[in-house]
Amino acid sequence: MAQVLLGGASPVHDVIGIGFGPSNVAMAIALREHNARVGGQEAVTAHFFEQQPRFGWHRGMLIDDATMQVSFLKDLVTLRDPTSEFSFLCYLKSKGRLIDFLNHKTLFPLRVEFHDYFEWAAAQVDDMVSYGHEVVGVTPVVREGVVEHLELTVRSGEGLVVHRARNLVIGTGLRPLMPDGVERGERIWHNSELLAKVDELEAGSEGNPPSRFVVVGAGQSAAENVAYLHRRFPRAEVCAVFSRYGYSPADDSSFANRIFDPSAVDEYFAAPDDVKRRLMDYHGNTNYSVVDIDLIDDLYRQMYQEKVLGTERLRFLNVSRLTGVEERPDKVRATVKSLITGEESPLDADVVVFATGYSPADPLGLLGEVADRCHRDDEGRVRVERDYRVATEPELRCGIYLQGGTEHTHGITSSLLSNTAIRVGEILDSILDRDRKPASDEARPVPDEIGSTAR
C-alpha cells in the first residue's frame, strides 16, 4: 500500500484519520508498528487531522486525585500486542516510575497520569498528525460510477487545503450534553470545563469567594465534582442534586466486567436487537450513572462528620431534580423540585455545574453527500459492520470506519478505553484485507510528503 499519485494532484493516502484523541492515537501506533514490520511498498500511508492545537483528553476533568476506572493494562496497545513499546509500562519506565508504580499495588492510575501517558504516546507519532487542522467537508471522487477515493477539505490558520484518502477512520469523540433548554454560560458549566472555569472563577473573585455551588448529576463525574469543589472552596456550600436516594455504586465485579471483554463485542454484535437492549439494561450499571464505592463512602463520611460538628457544607438534595436555571449577573437562580411532594424551591448559587454526560457526535455529519451512500437501520442509526466499517452502497469503494458511535452495534465499549487496542487492530486488518482484493494497476510510488512512513 502507498499513496497514489493522480496526474500531478495531491497524493491519495491509504488512511486519513479525523480527530486525534486516544482512539486515533492508538490507530496511528498500530499503523506505525505495522509499517515497521513490513516496510517498503507494503507500508500503509496515513495522516490524521485534529482541530485542537495539541493533544488533549478531557483536560477539564483532570482532578488531581481522580483515578481511572479502567485497568492500566487496557492502554493503547497491550491487549493487541503486549510487547509494544507504546505501553503504559514502557511509559512508566521512560519516566523512572516503574518500580514506584508497582509498589503502589494498584491497577488504576491517576487520571492525570494516564493523560500524560496519552501525551507521551501521541508525541511519538506526531509526524502523522496535523494539529490545529479541522476537516470541514468530504466529497466523493467518482470515476465511471465508482467512488474510488474521497477528498477532504481541511481548514487551518493557513487556509483551506484538499487531501485525498481511500479510507477514513473517524474518531471525533463525544460532545458535552446539557439538558434541553439549558445553555452554558459564565455561571452555568458542563463538568467537562470544570478546572478551567474554576481557575477563572478564582481569578475573578478577588476577596469575594463563592459561597455556594450546585452540582447536577448522579454519576462518577458528578460525585468527583462535588468532592473537588467541597475541598477546593472550604467556605462554600456544595449542593448535589439528583433524582435517586443516593449515588449508586458501579458494578465492577469480575463477572460483570466480562461485558468489556473483546469476545463480548462479537457476542453483542451477533445478538438480536431485543437481547442487545436487555444486555444494556442489565449491565448499564457498570458504566452509566454510577460511582466508585470508595468515593460514595468518602462523601457520606464527610457529610456525617459535618452534621456531628454542626458545620454542614455538603448537602445532598436527593429524590429531586432541577426544573429551572436562570443566570443573573452575580449569581444563578436554580429551581429544585422534590419528586415526592412536587414542591419547588429556589436555590441561589454562584455556579451550577451540569455533570449530565456526553453524546456521540454524528459520525456521518462531516460526510456531506457521501453520507447519502451510507446505510441506516430502521431507527435511523448508522449501520456498521463487525469490522467497524460503515455499511455503504457497493459503488462506494472507500472504507469509512468509526471509532465511537457504535454502541448500538458493538456494545457498551464503543466510547470506552477497554477495547481501544483491539479495535484499532481489527480496523487495520480490515483495511489490509480489502486492499488485497484486485485493484487498479496504476503505479503507486511513495512520495516523501505528509503522511510518509519515514521517521
C-alpha positions as semicolon CSV with decimal commas, in nm:
position;residue;x (nm);y (nm);z (nm)
1;M;0,000;0,000;0,000
2;A;0,114;0,354;-0,067
3;Q;-0,001;0,695;-0,176
4;V;-0,147;0,710;-0,525
5;L;-0,041;0,999;-0,749
6;L;-0,313;1,110;-0,989
7;G;-0,189;1,329;-1,271
8;G;0,017;1,559;-1,053
9;A;-0,265;1,609;-0,799
10;S;-0,216;1,563;-0,427
11;P;-0,138;1,203;-0,327
12;V;-0,414;0,969;-0,216
13;H;-0,343;0,843;0,135
14;D;-0,438;0,491;0,227
15;V;-0,585;0,624;0,552
16;I;-0,685;0,964;0,683
17;G;-0,798;0,989;1,042
18;I;-1,038;1,260;1,157
19;G;-0,967;1,351;1,518
20;F;-0,668;1,255;1,728
21;G;-0,795;1,151;2,067
22;P;-0,687;0,825;2,236
23;S;-0,861;0,605;1,978
24;N;-0,689;0,754;1,677
25;V;-0,359;0,781;1,864
26;A;-0,390;0,404;1,909
27;M;-0,470;0,378;1,536
28;A;-0,158;0,575;1,447
29;I;0,052;0,349;1,669
30;A;-0,091;0,036;1,507
31;L;-0,008;0,180;1,165
32;R;0,342;0,278;1,272
33;E;0,412;-0,070;1,410
34;H;0,269;-0,238;1,100
35;N;0,485;-0,025;0,872
36;A;0,795;-0,102;1,078
37;R;0,728;-0,472;1,026
38;V;0,658;-0,469;0,652
39;G;0,834;-0,162;0,514
40;G;0,854;-0,051;0,152
41;Q;0,557;-0,089;-0,077
42;E;0,361;-0,281;0,188
43;A;0,354;0,023;0,417
44;V;0,023;0,200;0,479
45;T;0,035;0,574;0,424
46;A;-0,169;0,767;0,675
47;H;-0,224;1,106;0,826
48;F;-0,452;1,245;1,096
49;F;-0,612;1,587;1,142
50;E;-0,703;1,728;1,483
51;Q;-0,871;2,064;1,535
52;Q;-0,725;2,115;1,883
53;P;-0,386;2,293;1,892
54;R;-0,231;1,999;2,078
55;F;-0,329;1,665;2,219
56;G;-0,589;1,683;2,495
57;W;-0,827;1,433;2,655
58;H;-1,092;1,563;2,897
59;R;-0,848;1,822;3,030
60;G;-1,123;1,993;3,228
61;M;-1,177;1,675;3,429
62;L;-0,818;1,600;3,532
63;I;-0,886;1,646;3,902
64;D;-0,566;1,583;4,093
65;D;-0,686;1,280;4,290
66;A;-0,927;1,128;4,035
67;T;-0,833;0,778;3,922
68;M;-0,907;0,579;3,610
69;Q;-1,198;0,335;3,615
70;V;-1,013;0,101;3,379
71;S;-0,700;-0,109;3,433
72;F;-0,372;0,033;3,308
73;L;-0,336;-0,287;3,104
74;K;-0,620;-0,160;2,887
75;D;-0,392;0,104;2,745
76;L;-0,346;0,193;2,377
77;V;-0,162;-0,127;2,280
78;T;-0,128;-0,404;2,539
79;L;-0,437;-0,612;2,460
80;R;-0,338;-0,607;2,092
81;D;0,038;-0,651;2,144
82;P;0,178;-0,694;2,496
83;T;0,531;-0,646;2,358
84;S;0,462;-0,298;2,217
85;E;0,698;-0,015;2,307
86;F;0,395;0,215;2,339
87;S;0,253;0,052;2,652
88;F;0,179;0,222;2,982
89;L;0,455;0,015;3,142
90;C;0,706;0,144;2,885
91;Y;0,584;0,495;2,962
92;L;0,647;0,437;3,333
93;K;0,993;0,304;3,257
94;S;1,073;0,613;3,050
95;K;0,960;0,836;3,337
96;G;1,158;0,645;3,601
97;R;0,843;0,545;3,792
98;L;0,801;0,177;3,705
99;I;0,913;0,041;4,044
100;D;0,723;0,312;4,232
101;F;0,405;0,224;4,044
102;L;0,448;-0,147;4,117
103;N;0,492;-0,072;4,487
104;H;0,169;0,127;4,473
105;K;-0,017;-0,204;4,417
106;T;-0,295;-0,064;4,201
107;L;-0,446;-0,134;3,861
108;F;-0,592;0,215;3,839
109;P;-0,355;0,508;3,781
110;L;-0,439;0,869;3,846
111;R;-0,634;1,014;3,557
112;V;-0,378;1,293;3,521
113;E;-0,104;1,030;3,489
114;F;-0,292;0,837;3,220
115;H;-0,340;1,162;3,032
116;D;0,036;1,215;3,049
117;Y;0,078;0,864;2,908
118;F;-0,151;0,954;2,618
119;E;0,051;1,270;2,553
120;W;0,374;1,066;2,565
121;A;0,235;0,817;2,312
122;A;0,092;1,088;2,087
123;A;0,427;1,268;2,081
124;Q;0,596;0,957;1,940
125;V;0,370;0,961;1,633
126;D;0,333;1,336;1,597
127;D;0,473;1,325;1,244
128;M;0,146;1,155;1,147
129;V;-0,083;1,430;1,277
130;S;-0,155;1,793;1,194
131;Y;-0,289;1,981;1,498
132;G;-0,496;2,294;1,451
133;H;-0,647;2,141;1,137
134;E;-1,023;2,087;1,110
135;V;-1,189;1,868;0,849
136;V;-1,481;2,076;0,724
137;G;-1,603;1,874;0,428
138;V;-1,581;1,542;0,248
139;T;-1,672;1,486;-0,117
140;P;-1,662;1,171;-0,330
141;V;-1,439;1,139;-0,634
142;V;-1,640;0,937;-0,886
143;R;-1,489;0,757;-1,182
144;E;-1,715;0,551;-1,408
145;G;-1,984;0,542;-1,142
146;V;-1,749;0,422;-0,867
147;V;-1,624;0,626;-0,571
148;E;-1,256;0,538;-0,570
149;H;-1,141;0,787;-0,310
150;L;-1,260;1,083;-0,106
151;E;-1,149;1,444;-0,098
152;L;-1,130;1,609;0,244
153;T;-1,131;1,985;0,278
154;V;-0,916;2,076;0,578
155;R;-0,912;2,421;0,736
156;S;-0,621;2,564;0,932
157;G;-0,471;2,905;1,003
158;E;-0,315;2,890;0,659
159;G;-0,647;2,846;0,481
160;L;-0,819;2,553;0,310
161;V;-0,634;2,253;0,166
162;V;-0,776;1,942;-0,002
163;H;-0,640;1,599;0,095
164;R;-0,736;1,263;-0,053
165;A;-0,792;0,923;0,102
166;R;-0,912;0,575;0,020
167;N;-1,014;0,507;0,382
168;L;-1,137;0,729;0,663
169;V;-1,112;0,650;1,033
170;I;-1,343;0,882;1,223
171;G;-1,261;0,935;1,589
172;T;-1,420;1,267;1,674
173;G;-1,511;1,174;2,031
174;L;-1,805;1,280;2,243
175;R;-1,984;1,611;2,290
176;P;-2,088;1,756;2,629
177;L;-2,459;1,702;2,686
178;M;-2,672;1,969;2,853
179;P;-3,042;1,936;2,944
180;D;-3,288;2,065;2,687
181;G;-3,323;2,440;2,707
182;V;-3,009;2,494;2,915
183;E;-2,717;2,684;2,765
184;R;-2,370;2,705;2,907
185;G;-2,262;3,045;3,035
186;E;-2,030;3,224;3,272
187;R;-2,200;3,066;3,574
188;I;-2,362;2,762;3,410
189;W;-2,099;2,499;3,335
190;H;-2,069;2,150;3,198
191;N;-1,832;1,941;3,408
192;S;-1,603;1,893;3,106
193;E;-1,482;2,251;3,157
194;L;-1,464;2,240;3,537
195;L;-1,094;2,304;3,602
196;A;-1,052;2,590;3,356
197;K;-1,373;2,755;3,476
198;V;-1,273;2,718;3,842
199;D;-0,944;2,894;3,773
200;E;-1,130;3,178;3,601
201;L;-1,375;3,199;3,890
202;E;-1,100;3,224;4,149
203;A;-0,912;3,483;3,945
204;G;-1,223;3,698;3,925
205;S;-1,343;3,663;4,285
206;E;-1,077;3,892;4,444
207;G;-1,178;3,874;4,808
208;N;-1,535;3,767;4,734
209;P;-1,506;3,387;4,717
210;P;-1,803;3,178;4,601
211;S;-2,043;3,072;4,872
212;R;-2,250;2,801;4,700
213;F;-2,220;2,554;4,415
214;V;-2,491;2,330;4,275
215;V;-2,386;2,009;4,101
216;V;-2,646;1,825;3,894
217;G;-2,598;1,456;3,817
218;A;-2,564;1,113;3,977
219;G;-2,261;0,961;3,804
220;Q;-1,890;0,938;3,871
221;S;-1,811;1,281;3,731
222;A;-2,084;1,446;3,939
223;A;-1,957;1,286;4,260
224;E;-1,597;1,381;4,175
225;N;-1,706;1,740;4,110
226;V;-1,886;1,756;4,445
227;A;-1,581;1,626;4,631
228;Y;-1,344;1,854;4,443
229;L;-1,544;2,176;4,491
230;H;-1,602;2,095;4,856
231;R;-1,227;2,054;4,905
232;R;-1,111;2,348;4,694
233;F;-1,355;2,601;4,838
234;P;-1,352;2,534;5,215
235;R;-1,605;2,809;5,292
236;A;-1,855;2,726;5,021
237;E;-2,165;2,510;5,040
238;V;-2,187;2,237;4,777
239;C;-2,533;2,106;4,690
240;A;-2,569;1,784;4,493
241;V;-2,900;1,740;4,310
242;F;-3,008;1,401;4,178
243;S;-3,327;1,200;4,143
244;R;-3,214;0,895;4,341
245;Y;-3,191;0,847;4,717
246;G;-2,815;0,832;4,683
247;Y;-2,534;0,758;4,446
248;S;-2,546;0,405;4,306
249;P;-2,223;0,203;4,321
250;A;-2,059;0,089;4,000
251;D;-2,067;-0,284;3,941
252;D;-1,701;-0,366;3,882
253;S;-1,727;-0,728;3,991
254;S;-1,534;-0,986;3,795
255;F;-1,827;-1,147;3,615
256;A;-1,994;-0,816;3,528
257;N;-1,667;-0,686;3,386
258;R;-1,686;-0,953;3,117
259;I;-1,918;-0,715;2,932
260;F;-1,598;-0,527;2,841
261;D;-1,416;-0,835;2,706
262;P;-1,323;-0,838;2,336
263;S;-1,528;-1,155;2,294
264;A;-1,833;-0,970;2,429
265;V;-1,819;-0,744;2,124
266;D;-1,860;-1,049;1,898
267;E;-2,150;-1,174;2,107
268;Y;-2,322;-0,837;2,125
269;F;-2,286;-0,777;1,751
270;A;-2,444;-1,116;1,672
271;A;-2,727;-1,083;1,926
272;P;-3,085;-0,998;1,823
273;D;-3,193;-0,640;1,891
274;D;-3,409;-0,735;2,190
275;V;-3,114;-0,914;2,350
276;K;-2,892;-0,612;2,285
277;R;-3,142;-0,395;2,472
278;R;-3,158;-0,637;2,763
279;L;-2,780;-0,655;2,788
280;M;-2,760;-0,277;2,807
281;D;-3,032;-0,275;3,074
282;Y;-2,860;-0,550;3,272
283;H;-2,511;-0,403;3,262
284;G;-2,556;-0,029;3,227
285;N;-2,457;-0,008;3,595
286;T;-2,102;-0,099;3,502
287;N;-2,059;0,245;3,346
288;Y;-2,360;0,476;3,339
289;S;-2,477;0,697;3,629
290;V;-2,277;0,500;3,885
291;V;-1,997;0,592;4,125
292;D;-1,699;0,410;4,275
293;I;-1,798;0,279;4,617
294;D;-1,490;0,432;4,785
295;L;-1,593;0,779;4,671
296;I;-1,951;0,721;4,785
297;D;-1,824;0,622;5,129
298;D;-1,592;0,923;5,147
299;L;-1,872;1,165;5,064
300;Y;-2,111;1,008;5,315
301;R;-1,841;1,014;5,582
302;Q;-1,779;1,383;5,517
303;M;-2,148;1,465;5,524
304;Y;-2,198;1,283;5,855
305;Q;-1,892;1,443;6,013
306;E;-2,024;1,788;5,927
307;K;-2,359;1,703;6,082
308;V;-2,189;1,596;6,402
309;L;-1,980;1,915;6,412
310;G;-2,265;2,143;6,307
311;T;-2,072;2,274;6,009
312;E;-2,279;2,143;5,722
313;R;-2,142;2,249;5,383
314;L;-2,213;1,928;5,194
315;R;-2,581;1,892;5,108
316;F;-2,749;1,618;4,910
317;L;-3,084;1,716;4,759
318;N;-3,191;1,367;4,668
319;V;-3,511;1,244;4,504
320;S;-3,515;1,583;4,335
321;R;-3,442;1,738;4,001
322;L;-3,356;2,078;3,864
323;T;-3,655;2,225;3,681
324;G;-3,513;2,566;3,602
325;V;-3,190;2,762;3,593
326;E;-3,157;3,135;3,530
327;E;-2,821;3,308;3,502
328;R;-2,802;3,656;3,650
329;P;-2,510;3,900;3,658
330;D;-2,388;3,795;4,002
331;K;-2,546;3,454;4,060
332;V;-2,759;3,170;3,923
333;R;-3,116;3,109;4,038
334;A;-3,180;2,734;4,030
335;T;-3,520;2,578;4,094
336;V;-3,519;2,237;4,261
337;K;-3,831;2,020;4,262
338;S;-3,896;1,738;4,507
339;L;-4,008;1,429;4,317
340;I;-4,203;1,317;4,623
341;T;-4,400;1,629;4,717
342;G;-4,379;1,821;4,391
343;E;-4,269;2,128;4,585
344;E;-4,034;2,363;4,402
345;S;-3,771;2,560;4,592
346;P;-3,542;2,838;4,466
347;L;-3,172;2,794;4,527
348;D;-2,929;3,077;4,456
349;A;-2,571;2,981;4,376
350;D;-2,254;3,123;4,234
351;V;-2,228;2,838;3,983
352;V;-2,437;2,544;3,863
353;V;-2,234;2,252;3,724
354;F;-2,413;2,004;3,500
355;A;-2,245;1,663;3,515
356;T;-2,500;1,534;3,268
357;G;-2,282;1,324;3,045
358;Y;-2,195;1,322;2,678
359;S;-2,345;1,228;2,346
360;P;-2,158;1,091;2,045
361;A;-2,109;1,329;1,756
362;D;-2,300;1,238;1,442
363;P;-2,044;1,004;1,282
364;L;-2,161;1,099;0,933
365;G;-2,210;1,468;0,998
366;L;-1,893;1,564;0,810
367;L;-1,952;1,345;0,509
368;G;-2,197;1,558;0,314
369;E;-2,326;1,377;0,007
370;V;-2,110;1,077;0,097
371;A;-2,345;1,020;0,390
372;D;-2,626;0,959;0,141
373;R;-2,437;0,649;0,026
374;C;-2,421;0,511;0,381
375;H;-2,689;0,276;0,511
376;R;-2,900;0,325;0,821
377;D;-3,122;0,088;1,014
378;D;-3,496;0,117;1,076
379;E;-3,430;0,353;1,369
380;G;-3,214;0,585;1,163
381;R;-2,887;0,470;1,317
382;V;-2,577;0,413;1,108
383;R;-2,535;0,053;1,001
384;V;-2,188;-0,066;1,097
385;E;-2,024;-0,396;1,008
386;R;-1,833;-0,607;1,259
387;D;-1,501;-0,455;1,144
388;Y;-1,635;-0,106;1,236
389;R;-1,680;-0,017;0,870
390;V;-1,994;0,175;0,780
391;A;-2,221;-0,025;0,551
392;T;-2,243;0,160;0,220
393;E;-2,361;0,128;-0,135
394;P;-2,135;-0,106;-0,333
395;E;-2,030;0,182;-0,559
396;L;-1,857;0,344;-0,260
397;R;-1,531;0,152;-0,259
398;C;-1,375;0,362;0,016
399;G;-1,379;0,236;0,372
400;I;-1,536;0,460;0,637
401;Y;-1,452;0,331;0,984
402;L;-1,594;0,452;1,314
403;Q;-1,417;0,478;1,647
404;G;-1,718;0,561;1,860
405;G;-2,086;0,594;1,786
406;T;-2,123;0,217;1,755
407;E;-2,282;0,129;2,086
408;H;-2,599;0,009;1,913
409;T;-2,399;-0,245;1,711
410;H;-2,087;-0,322;1,918
411;G;-2,197;-0,268;2,275
412;I;-2,100;-0,069;2,579
413;T;-1,729;-0,042;2,500
414;S;-1,793;0,176;2,194
415;S;-1,690;0,501;2,365
416;L;-1,468;0,348;2,635
417;L;-1,099;0,267;2,650
418;S;-1,145;-0,103;2,729
419;N;-1,125;-0,232;2,371
420;T;-0,939;0,050;2,200
421;A;-0,624;-0,153;2,135
422;I;-0,820;-0,448;1,995
423;R;-1,050;-0,226;1,786
424;V;-0,771;-0,045;1,601
425;G;-0,610;-0,379;1,519
426;E;-0,937;-0,503;1,372
427;I;-0,979;-0,185;1,167
428;L;-0,625;-0,213;1,034
429;D;-0,677;-0,578;0,945
430;S;-0,994;-0,486;0,758
431;I;-0,816;-0,213;0,560
432;L;-0,534;-0,452;0,470
433;D;-0,771;-0,734;0,375
434;R;-0,978;-0,511;0,149
435;D;-0,668;-0,373;-0,019
436;R;-0,554;-0,724;-0,111
437;K;-0,854;-0,755;-0,342
438;P;-0,792;-0,677;-0,712
439;A;-0,735;-0,303;-0,757
440;S;-0,612;-0,056;-1,014
441;D;-0,284;-0,134;-1,192
442;E;-0,187;0,231;-1,165
443;A;0,170;0,292;-1,040
444;R;0,175;0,392;-0,676
445;P;0,512;0,548;-0,584
446;V;0,558;0,668;-0,226
447;P;0,638;1,041;-0,216
448;D;0,830;1,194;0,072
449;E;0,536;1,411;0,176
450;I;0,289;1,443;0,456
451;G;0,183;1,100;0,576
452;S;0,511;0,934;0,466
453;T;0,616;0,645;0,681
454;A;0,969;0,778;0,707
455;R;1,075;0,900;1,052
